[in-house]
């Protein structure tokens, strides 16, 4: 696996902004994003959109940050520090989604600017706990996803956004087309939750061509934060100048390695882990 270059002493690293919610259990959300970014040699900036109350078993509640505060975090980071890419995760409400979309438009983040944007449309935790108010789905479709360089939902989120239940390659392609019709430059339908083979195959669609990306399926119940990790690694690769198919391929390989290194935590699902990179020699 060819890793992103680490910055040399004294050189400012590439910067990536995550706009998302926290995970008090440390497995997903902003914690997963910043962990991957740090271990890829990227300086992580954050705009906190929500604070969750969760552990390895599930989410028992969340608190939304005022939309203006979320948007202002985006603005001040972009104005002073500068970023090479951004990603979104849990945004919780219509008001926050609309505020983030406006801030991205003002700061050149997304399709209409120079800064790539990965939209991970987090609607529910891996345990099925809601992380997005139902009324906010339309805001995702209408204001944020059209800004996305690439949108990276899991299969439950694909169904919520498109109404398509992905069960095989045919429905996966149909869903990718429906996602792309919402306006992102690229759409991906991930196959990690389809237990139909020994491989996990993702479908990446640009409106004309499908790209298939496969990796061996890792048999583990400790997969908390896998979607966040994929989206964060994609944003890091885009910030380094990768084209979208190459960025997704890099992120998929990174996430596969993180799944192999996953560890148990608490009474539920442990996290995927980028800590394996600490043993790599460079």
C-alpha positions in Angstrom: 0.0 0.0 0.0 1.5 3.4 -1.0 0.8 5.8 1.8 0.4 9.5 1.6 3.7 11.3 2.2 4.4 12.4 5.8 5.5 16.1 6.2 9.1 16.6 6.9 10.3 18.5 10.1 9.1 22.1 10.1 6.9 21.8 7.0 3.2 22.6 7.3 1.3 19.5 6.4 -1.8 19.3 4.2 -4.9 20.4 6.1 -8.4 18.8 5.9 -11.5 20.0 7.7 -14.1 17.6 9.1 -17.6 19.0 9.8 -19.3 16.4 12.0 -20.4 15.2 15.4 -18.4 13.8 18.2 -18.4 10.2 19.5 -18.0 10.0 23.3 -16.9 6.4 22.9 -14.1 7.4 20.5 -15.0 5.0 17.7 -16.6 7.1 15.0 -17.4 10.7 14.1 -14.8 13.4 14.6 -12.6 11.1 16.7 -12.4 8.6 13.8 -11.8 11.3 11.3 -9.0 13.0 13.2 -7.4 9.7 14.0 -7.2 8.7 10.4 -6.0 12.2 9.3 -3.3 12.3 11.9 -1.9 8.9 10.9 -2.0 9.9 7.3 0.2 12.9 8.2 -2.6 15.4 7.7 -3.4 18.3 10.0 -7.1 17.9 11.0 -9.3 21.0 11.5 -12.8 20.5 13.0 -16.2 22.1 12.9 -18.3 20.4 15.6 -21.9 20.1 14.5 -23.3 17.9 17.3 -22.2 16.1 20.5 -23.4 12.6 20.9 -23.9 10.5 24.0 -22.7 7.1 22.9 -20.6 4.1 23.7 -19.8 0.8 22.0 -23.5 -0.4 22.4 -25.3 2.5 20.9 -26.3 6.2 20.9 -28.6 7.4 23.7 -28.8 11.0 22.7 -27.2 14.0 21.0 -27.0 17.7 21.4 -27.0 20.0 18.3 -24.5 22.9 18.1 -26.2 26.2 17.1 -26.1 26.3 13.2 -24.4 29.8 13.2 -21.6 28.4 15.4 -21.1 25.4 13.1 -20.9 27.6 10.0 -18.6 30.1 11.6 -16.2 27.3 12.5 -16.0 26.5 8.8 -15.5 30.1 7.8 -12.7 31.0 10.3 -10.7 27.9 9.5 -11.0 28.4 5.8 -10.1 32.1 6.1 -7.0 31.7 8.3 -5.6 28.2 8.0 -6.7 27.1 4.6 -7.7 23.6 3.7 -7.0 21.2 0.9 -10.3 19.3 1.3 -13.3 18.9 3.6 -15.7 16.2 4.6 -19.0 16.2 6.4 -20.4 13.6 8.8 -23.3 13.9 11.3 -25.0 17.2 10.8 -28.2 16.4 12.8 -30.7 19.0 11.5 -32.0 20.9 8.5 -30.8 24.2 10.0 -27.2 22.9 10.4 -27.1 21.3 6.9 -28.3 24.6 5.3 -25.8 26.6 7.4 -22.9 24.3 6.4 -23.9 24.4 2.8 -24.0 28.2 2.8 -20.6 28.3 4.5 -19.1 25.9 2.0 -20.4 28.0 -0.8 -18.9 31.1 0.6 -15.5 29.6 1.3 -14.9 27.7 -2.0 -15.6 24.3 -0.6 -17.5 21.9 -3.0 -18.2 21.6 -6.6 -18.5 25.3 -7.3 -15.1 26.1 -5.6 -11.6 24.8 -5.7 -11.7 22.7 -2.5 -13.0 19.1 -2.8 -15.9 18.1 -0.5 -16.7 14.5 0.6 -20.3 14.3 1.9 -20.8 11.3 4.2 -24.6 11.7 4.8 -24.7 10.3 8.3 -28.4 9.5 9.1 -28.1 6.6 11.6 -25.4 4.8 13.7 -24.3 1.3 12.9 -26.7 0.2 15.7 -29.7 1.8 13.9 -29.9 4.8 16.3 -31.0 8.0 14.5 -28.4 10.7 14.1 -30.4 12.9 11.7 -33.9 14.3 12.0 -36.2 12.9 9.3 -37.0 16.4 8.0 -33.3 17.0 7.3 -33.2 14.4 4.5 -34.6 16.9 2.0 -32.0 19.5 3.0 -29.3 16.9 2.4 -30.7 16.1 -1.1 -31.3 19.7 -2.1 -28.5 21.8 -0.5 -25.5 19.7 0.5 -25.2 16.7 -1.8 -25.2 18.9 -4.9 -22.0 20.5 -3.6 -20.3 17.1 -3.1 -17.2 16.0 -5.1 -18.2 12.6 -3.9 -21.0 11.3 -1.7 -20.4 8.2 0.4 -23.5 6.8 2.1 -23.9 3.4 3.7 -26.6 1.1 2.4 -29.2 2.3 5.0 -28.5 5.9 4.0 -28.7 5.0 0.3 -32.2 3.6 1.0 -33.2 6.7 2.9 -31.9 9.1 0.2 -33.1 7.2 -2.9 -35.8 4.8 -1.7 -33.8 1.9 -3.2 -33.0 -1.1 -1.1 -29.6 -2.4 -2.4 -29.5 -6.2 -2.5 -27.3 -7.0 -5.5 -25.2 -5.5 -8.3 -28.3 -4.5 -10.3 -30.0 -2.6 -7.5 -26.5 -1.2 -6.5 -26.1 0.3 -10.0 -29.6 1.7 -9.9 -29.0 3.3 -6.6 -25.7 4.8 -7.7 -27.5 6.4 -10.7 -30.2 7.8 -8.3 -27.6 9.2 -6.0 -25.7 10.8 -8.9 -29.0 12.4 -10.0 -29.1 14.3 -6.8 -26.1 16.4 -8.1 -22.7 15.2 -6.7 -19.9 14.8 -9.2 -19.4 11.2 -8.1 -21.5 8.8 -6.1 -20.5 5.6 -4.4 -22.6 2.7 -3.3 -20.5 0.7 -0.8 -20.8 -3.1 -0.6 -19.4 -3.7 2.8 -22.8 -4.6 4.3 -23.7 -6.9 1.5 -22.7 -10.3 2.9 -23.1 -12.1 -0.5 -19.5 -13.0 -1.2 -16.0 -13.1 0.2 -15.3 -9.6 -1.3 -16.6 -6.2 -0.6 -17.2 -4.4 -3.9 -18.0 -0.7 -4.1 -19.6 0.9 -7.1 -18.4 4.4 -8.0 -20.4 6.3 -10.7 -19.6 9.6 -12.4 -22.8 9.8 -14.5 -21.4 7.9 -17.4 -19.1 5.1 -16.2 -19.2 2.7 -13.3 -15.9 1.9 -11.5 -15.8 -1.3 -9.4 -13.4 -1.4 -6.4 -13.1 -4.7 -4.6 -11.3 -5.8 -1.4 -11.3 -9.0 0.6 -14.2 -9.0 3.2 -12.8 -8.8 6.7 -14.8 -11.0 9.1 -15.1 -8.9 12.2 -17.8 -7.5 14.4 -15.5 -4.6 15.4 -16.2 -2.3 12.5 -17.5 0.9 14.2 -16.4 4.0 12.4 -15.6 2.3 9.1 -17.7 4.7 7.0 -16.1 7.7 8.7 -12.7 6.3 8.1 -13.3 5.7 4.4 -14.6 9.3 3.9 -11.8 10.8 5.9 -9.1 8.9 4.0 -10.8 9.9 0.8 -10.7 13.6 1.8 -7.0 13.3 2.7 -6.2 11.7 -0.7 -8.1 14.5 -2.5 -6.2 17.1 -0.5 -3.0 15.5 -1.8 -4.3 16.0 -5.4 -5.6 12.5 -6.1 -8.4 12.1 -8.7 -11.6 10.8 -7.2 -11.3 7.1 -8.4 -7.7 6.9 -7.1 -8.7 8.6 -3.8 -11.5 6.1 -3.3 -9.2 3.2 -4.1 -6.6 4.5 -1.6 -9.3 5.0 1.0 -10.8 1.5 0.5 -7.4 -0.1 0.9 -6.7 2.1 4.0 -10.1 1.1 5.5 -9.4 -2.6 4.8 -6.1 -2.3 6.7 -8.0 -0.6 9.6 -10.6 -3.3 9.7 -7.8 -5.9 9.9 -6.4 -4.0 12.9 -9.8 -3.4 14.6 -10.0 -4.2 18.3 -12.8 -5.1 20.8 -14.0 -2.3 23.0 -16.7 -2.3 25.6 -19.7 -4.6 25.4 -20.6 -3.8 21.8 -18.7 -3.0 18.6 -15.1 -2.0 18.7 -13.6 0.5 16.3 -11.7 0.0 13.0 -8.2 1.1 13.8 -5.6 3.1 11.9 -3.1 2.5 14.7 -1.5 -0.2 12.6 0.5 2.6 10.9 2.4 3.2 14.1 4.3 -0.1 13.5 5.0 0.7 9.8 8.6 1.6 9.1 9.3 4.7 6.9 
